[in-house]
Amino acid sequence: MSLLKPSIKTPFHIDFDWWKQNESDWHVFLSSLLCPEHQEAFANFEEGEMVDWIDPVTAEVKLVDGIQHALMSHCAFLPEFSSNRTAVVEAVFRIFLANGNVPMSAEDISKKLGRPADTILRTISGPRVYRGLRPYQANIPITEETS
């Protein structure tokens, strides 16, 4: 991690490696965000099963967790996935799920949430890491790939 203090222009992302190392229930949490249709579809899904996901910007095919894929390709686009009453950390986390975890700055997130960029930055750049939201570094993969 860089020791530089993030600014409203610093890109952030969900660091799924951090999440998996620090939150043992990450898969259960992601499953709880699935829409009813996908909760049923993934009821017997093995944790860690991978599926192909096509990056909409680069057209690169990446292996991602099946539940992540369902969230990023369907559930995150439903109106009930997030609202203006959703807590800031949760709303930011859900924005990254909806955009395929493409890095975004607090300034970009602010435009999507309609909340001040400085509030978003203070929330996600403090000493405590919430939901794996961390500054993006080019040498850290954006999504999980097989080892």
Backbone as a ProteinNet text record, in pm:
[ID]
protein_1_A
[PRIMARY]
MSLLKPSIKTPFHIDFDWWKQNESDWHVFLSSLLCPEHQEAFANFEEGEMVDWIDPVTAEVKLVDGIQHALMSHCAFLPEFSSNRTAVVEAVFRIFLANGNVPMSAEDISKKLGRPADTILRTISGPRVYRGLRPYQANIPITEETS
[TERTIARY]
83.6	0	87.1	45.3	114.7	90.6	189.1	175.1	119.9	92.1	34.5	-111.1	-152.4	-290.9	-379.3	-485.2	-574.4	-644.3	-673.9	-748.6	-881.3	-963.9	-1092.4	-1072.8	-951.8	-921.9	-854.1	-820.5	-757.2	-857.6	-822.8	-916.6	-920.6	-1039.1	-1063.1	-1126	-1129.1	-1195.1	-1220.1	-1291.4	-1307.2	-1187.8	-1109.2	-994.6	-1044.7	-1085.1	-1141.7	-1039.4	-910.4	-808.5	-808.5	-817.2	-825.3	-949.4	-1060.6	-1188.8	-1177.1	-1120.2	-1110.2	-1016	-913.5	-818.4	-872.4	-961.4	-1005.7	-1150.2	-1229.2	-1370.7	-1402.6	-1410.7	-1432.5	-1569.6	-1663	-1798.2	-1824.1	-1720.1	-1737.4	-1833.7	-1825.2	-1909.8	-2055.7	-2077.1	-2212.9	-2271.2	-2188.3	-2234.9	-2274	-2187.2	-2218.7	-2346.8	-2362.8	-2483.7	-2609.3	-2597.5	-2714	-2756.5	-2669.1	-2701.7	-2769.8	-2772.4	-2834.4	-2984.7	-3039.6	-3184.2	-3247.1	-3377.8	-3441.7	-3418.6	-3423.2	-3402	-3264.1	-3160.5	-3025.2	-2997.2	-3065	-3049.3	-3094.3	-3202.9	-3251.1	-3154.8	-3107.2	-3016.6	-2884.7	-2838.3	-2709.5	-2722.5	-2839.3	-2861.6	-2765.3	-2732.4	-2643.3	-2508.3	-2477.4	-2353.2	-2236.1	-2129.5	-2010	-1936.8	-1899.8	-1823.9	-1695	-1668.3	-1545.7	-1556.9	-1674	-1688.9	-1673.1	-1595	-1561.5	-1640.3	-1670.8	-1735.6	-1661.6	-1677.5	-1617.5	-1698.2	-1627.6	-1690.7	-1617.8	-1690.6	-1630.8	-1635.4	-1516.9	-1506.2	-1571.2	-1673.1	-1743.1	-1658.3	-1550.9	-1464.6	-1355.2	-1287.4	-1171.5	-1203.7	-1318.4	-1359.6	-1270.2	-1190.5	-1104.6	-1191.5	-1167.4	-1239.2	-1161.5	-1232.8	-1170.9	-1252	-1184.9	-1254.5	-1293.1	-1421.8	-1469.5	-1555.7	-1569.9	-1657.6	-1799.6	-1869.5	-2003.7	-2101.8	-2095	-2184.9	-2149.9	-2018.9	-1977.2	-2033.7	-2025	-2073.3	-2223	-2301.4	-2446.4	-2475.7	-2401.7	-2420.8	-2384.5	-2269	-2219.5	-2298.7	-2357.8	-2425.7	-2577.5	-2635.1	-2781.7	-2832.2	-2805.8	-2867.2	-2838.3	-2716	-2676.9	-2752.8	-2818.3	-2891.4	-3039.2	-3084	-3224.3	-3247.2	-3362.8	-3389.2	-3377.3	-3412.2	-3408	-3267.7	-3168.2	-3031.9	-2973	-3004.7	-2952.6	-3051.1	-3056.4	-3144.7	-3071.7	-3135.4	-3072.3	-3067.3	-3132.8	-3128.8	-3020.3	-2950.8	-2844.3	-2725.6	-2665.9	-2549	-2436.4	-2351.9	-2247.1	-2155.8	-2102.5	-2011	-2080.7	-2201.7	-2276.8	-2307.5	-2345.9	-2376.3	-2253.1	-2138.6	-2013.5	-1978.4	-1987.2	-1959.6	-2049.1	-2175.2	-2270.4	-2245.4	-2196.1	-2160.2	-2047.6	-1948.2	-1838.2	-1886.4	-1979	-2035.3	-2107.3	-2182	-2259.2	-2171	-2053	-1968.3	-1858.5	-1871.7	-1771.8	-1641.9	-1646.5	-1530.9	-1423.4	-1466.3	-1373.6	-1338.4	-1208.7	-1168.9	-1237.5	-1277.5	-1343.4	-1292.5	-1289.2	-1248.8	-1370.9	-1345.3	-1454.6	-1535.4	-1468.2	-1535.6	-1634.7	-1591.6	-1679.5	-1796	-1765.4	-1868.4	-1970.6	-1923.3	-2010.5	-2115.9	-2075.2	-2168.5	-2277.5	-2241.7	-2339.7	-2432.1	-2375.8	-2453.8	-2527.2	-2478.5	-2536.9	-2500.7	-2384.8	-2335.1	-2198.5	-2157.7	-2031.2	-1909.1	-1820.1	-1698.9	-1611.2	-1602	-1516.8	-1571.7	-1703.3	-1764.7	-1733.6	-1745.9	-1715.6	-1569.1	-1480.8	-1337.3	-1305.2	-1358.5	-1331.7	-1380.2	-1492.3	-1550.9	-1467.7	-1419.7	-1351.9	-1199.5	-1143.5	-996.7	-938.6	-1020.3	-971.6	-885.3	-837.4	-750.3	-819.2	-949.5	-1023.5	-1071.9	-1053.6	-1099	-1238.2	-1331.9	-1470.2	-1497.2	-1550.4	-1592.1	-1482.7	-1357.9	-1247.5	-1227.3	-1292.3	-1277.2	-1141.5	-1055.5	-918.4	-874.1	-771.4	-716	-667.6	-692	-651.4	-504.6	-431.2	-292.9	-285.1	-221.6	-219.3	-168.2	-83.3	-29.7	-118	-233.7	-328.6	-442.9	-476.8	-586.1	-718.9	-804.5	-933.4	-1031.7	-1030.4	-1122.5	-1042.7	-1105	-1038	-1009.9	-890.1	-854.6	-801.3	-804.6	-755.6	-605.4	-556.3	-412	-342.6
-118.6	0	123.7	223.4	350.5	425.4	504.6	585.3	722.8	749.8	876.9	883	1001.5	1019.1	1029.9	949.4	954.3	1090.8	1130.4	1252.6	1214.1	1312.1	1280.2	1226	1235.7	1183.1	1045.1	996.5	865.5	755.4	664.3	555.6	451	401.8	296.5	178.2	64.8	-55.6	-146.6	-257.5	-359.8	-452.6	-461.6	-551.5	-685.5	-774.1	-902.1	-989.2	-971.8	-1046.3	-1001.9	-871.7	-822	-880.2	-873.7	-921.1	-1065.9	-1150.3	-1293	-1321.1	-1238.3	-1256.9	-1206	-1107	-1040.7	-1066.9	-1118	-1143.7	-1286.7	-1375.2	-1515.5	-1541.5	-1450.1	-1470.3	-1392.1	-1356.7	-1274.4	-1337.3	-1467.7	-1535.1	-1536.2	-1555.1	-1552.2	-1412.3	-1310.3	-1172.6	-1144	-1179.7	-1156	-1230.7	-1352	-1429.7	-1358.5	-1289.3	-1219.1	-1101.1	-1054.4	-941.9	-985	-1115.7	-1166.6	-1140.6	-1119	-1105.7	-1243.2	-1248.7	-1378	-1483.8	-1443	-1537.4	-1602.6	-1522	-1576.6	-1645.9	-1605.4	-1678.2	-1822.2	-1840.2	-1975.7	-2048.6	-1979	-2040.9	-2083.4	-2007.2	-2036.6	-2112.2	-2162.2	-2232.9	-2349.7	-2420.9	-2536.6	-2510.9	-2386.3	-2347.6	-2364.6	-2425.5	-2444.8	-2312	-2279.1	-2158.1	-2161.8	-2053.2	-2043.9	-2091.1	-2141.2	-2181	-2057.5	-2074.1	-1962.5	-1968.9	-1850.1	-1838.7	-1733.3	-1738	-1637	-1508.5	-1395.1	-1263.4	-1178.9	-1110.7	-1026.3	-881.7	-820.9	-680.8	-596.8	-516	-439.8	-330	-288.4	-183.3	-241	-344.8	-399.5	-524.6	-585	-711.3	-827.5	-807	-912.1	-1011.3	-1139.2	-1242.9	-1273.3	-1265	-1290.7	-1397	-1475	-1570	-1497.1	-1503.3	-1441.3	-1541.7	-1517.9	-1598.3	-1590.5	-1701.2	-1707	-1611.2	-1599.1	-1507	-1363	-1331.4	-1197.9	-1168.5	-1266.4	-1247.6	-1216.2	-1291.9	-1267.5	-1127.8	-1088	-954	-847	-864.3	-762.7	-757.4	-868.6	-870.7	-856.8	-876.6	-871.4	-800.7	-857.1	-811.7	-664.5	-618.9	-481.5	-379	-423	-330.2	-319.1	-398.3	-392.7	-269.9	-204.8	-82.7	-102.1	-218.7	-242.1	-270.6	-279	-310.9	-199.7	-76	37.5	152.6	233.7	350	466.8	582.6	698.2	683	580.8	554.2	452.4	397.7	301.1	374.2	316.5	376.6	398.2	499	536.6	419.4	350.1	238.7	132.9	100	-2.1	43.8	170.4	223.9	223.6	261.3	260.9	117.6	25.6	-115.2	-165.1	-131.2	-176.3	-110.9	11.7	76.9	-0.4	-41.5	-118.5	-253.8	-315.7	-440.8	-416	-306.8	-276.6	-239.7	-182.3	-141.7	-243.7	-363.6	-467.3	-444.6	-364.2	-333.2	-255	-176.6	-87.7	24.8	54.7	160.1	293.9	360.1	490.9	578.4	707.7	803.5	843.2	906.1	957.6	1060.1	1132.5	1230.4	1160.9	1050.1	973.2	911.6	856.1	792.9	896.4	1015.8	1125.4	1156.3	1155.1	1183.1	1076.7	952.8	844.2	843.1	875.9	870.5	1000.1	1111	1239.1	1279.1	1233	1267.9	1334	1419.5	1492.9	1400.8	1432.8	1353.6	1350.1	1461.7	1463	1371.7	1360.2	1268.1	1123.7	1093.4	958.8	926.6	1020.6	998.5	974.1	1057.2	1038.1	901.5	857.4	730.2	610.7	612.7	494	501.1	612.4	621.4	630.6	608.2	613.4	493	487.1	375.7	239.2	236.9	111.7	86.1	-35.7	-74.2	-133	-73.8	-122.3	-197.3	-317.7	-398.2	-413.1	-404.1	-420.7	-301.7	-188.7	-68.9	-6.2	-11.4	37.2	110.4	194.4	258.4	152.6	178.2	85.5	107.3	-1.9	1.1	-91.3	-43.6	-116.7	-259.2	-289.1	-424.9	-517.9	-470.7	-553.2	-587.8	-716.2	-750.9	-694.1	-654	-596.8	-704.6	-816.7	-925.9	-1051.8	-1145.3	-1269.9	-1349.6	-1399.8	-1490	-1616.8	-1723.7	-1848.9	-1842.4	-1918.5	-1919.5	-2018.6
0	0	0	-71.3	-75.7	54.5	94	213.9	181.2	52.4	12.1	54.3	97.7	139.2	14.7	6.9	-109.5	-120.7	-244	-271.6	-336	-367.9	-431.2	-572.5	-624.9	-758.6	-754.6	-636.9	-622	-656	-746.5	-777.8	-665.4	-638.1	-539	-609.9	-541.8	-591.4	-472.4	-497.1	-393.6	-406.4	-303	-301.3	-246.2	-336.4	-293.7	-221.5	-250.1	-175.4	-29.4	-4.5	133	199.4	125.9	180.1	225.6	141.5	171.5	288	303.6	413	546.1	542.6	664.4	703.7	614.2	641.7	600	694.7	661.9	599.5	620.6	568.6	440.3	365.7	246.1	146.2	127.5	28.6	74.2	202.5	258.7	241.9	268.5	253.3	108.5	14.1	-127.1	-166.8	-116.7	-147	-98.1	14.4	70	-16.3	-104.9	-192.8	-322.3	-347.9	-469.8	-468.9	-587.4	-601.1	-572.2	-545.6	-515.4	-623.8	-750	-860.1	-851.2	-824.4	-817.4	-683.9	-578.2	-451.7	-471.4	-544.5	-573.5	-666.5	-770.5	-868.3	-804.6	-704.7	-642.7	-510.8	-481.8	-355.4	-337.4	-443.6	-434.1	-500.8	-523.3	-590.6	-495	-541.6	-459.9	-441.8	-319.7	-294.2	-376.1	-443.9	-521.9	-665.5	-707.5	-848	-935.2	-1041.6	-1127.8	-1258.5	-1313.1	-1443.7	-1524.6	-1656.2	-1742.7	-1734.6	-1727.4	-1727.8	-1829.9	-1915.2	-2018.1	-1971.8	-1957.9	-1918.2	-2027.9	-1994.2	-2096.9	-2161.8	-2096.5	-2150.7	-2239.2	-2189.5	-2261.6	-2342.4	-2319.3	-2381.1	-2338.1	-2234.7	-2180.6	-2103.1	-2124.2	-2052	-1923.7	-1810.9	-1681.1	-1608.7	-1527.7	-1441.8	-1314.1	-1279.8	-1156.6	-1081.4	-955.6	-872.4	-929.6	-934	-992.1	-927.1	-796.6	-726.4	-760.6	-765.9	-808.8	-946.7	-1035	-1171.6	-1173.5	-1098.6	-1094.2	-1040.3	-938.1	-882.6	-984.6	-1051.5	-1144.7	-1274	-1314.7	-1444.3	-1435.8	-1316.2	-1307.5	-1182	-1067.3	-942.5	-911.3	-940.5	-908.7	-992.2	-1099.1	-1184.9	-1149.2	-1055.4	-1014.4	-926.2	-938.4	-861.5	-709.9	-661.5	-515.9	-462.5	-550	-506.2	-420.2	-450.7	-375	-385.7	-279.8	-280.7	-214.8	-212.2	-148.7	3.3	57.4	201.5	238.9	139.3	163.7	226.2	329.6	395.7	294.7	318	223.1	188.4	287.2	260	175.9	214	141.3	-1.1	-17.6	-150.3	-239.1	-184.6	-262	-302.1	-208.4	-236.4	-350	-344	-444.9	-579.9	-580.7	-707.9	-775.2	-696.9	-755.2	-807.3	-739.2	-790.7	-922.4	-929.1	-1049.6	-1168.5	-1141.6	-1254.4	-1283.9	-1229.1	-1255.2	-1181.7	-1075.2	-991.2	-1067.4	-1165.3	-1235.4	-1138.6	-1121.2	-1025.6	-1055.1	-946.7	-955.3	-841.3	-865	-761.9	-678.9	-565.3	-482.6	-561.6	-648.7	-734	-828.6	-890.2	-979.8	-902.4	-786.5	-703.7	-659.7	-626.8	-584.4	-690	-815.6	-925.1	-933.7	-905.9	-911.9	-789.8	-672	-547.9	-515.3	-569.6	-532.9	-391.1	-346.5	-212.1	-228.9	-133.9	-149.4	-159.2	-252.2	-274	-149.4	-76.8	42.3	151.7	162	259.3	220.5	92.4	43.7	69.4	36.9	57	204	293.4	437.3	484.5	429.9	471.2	425.3	301	247.6	252.6	300.2	302	442	542.9	679.9	712.8	836.2	875.6	874.6	894.3	890.6	748	701.1	567.4	580.2	507	506.3	377.1	388.3	273.7	167.6	208.5	113.9	22	49.2	-34.2	-5.9	-107.9	-91.8	-217.5	-203.4	-323.9	-421.7	-548	-653.4	-686.2	-695	-740.8	-861	-966.1	-1093.4	-1082.4	-985.1	-974.8	-893.7	-847.9	-773.8	-868.1	-885.6	-976.7	-926.8	-1021.4	-988.4	-945.7	-1015.1	-980.6	-958.1	-891.7	-859.6	-986.1	-994.8	-1102.8	-1040	-1113	-1057	-1040.3	-941.6	-916.7	-1004.9
[MASK]
+++++++++++++++++++++++++++++++++++++++++++++++++++++++++++++++++++++++++++++++++++++++++++++++++++++++++++++++++++++++++++++++++++++++++++++++++++

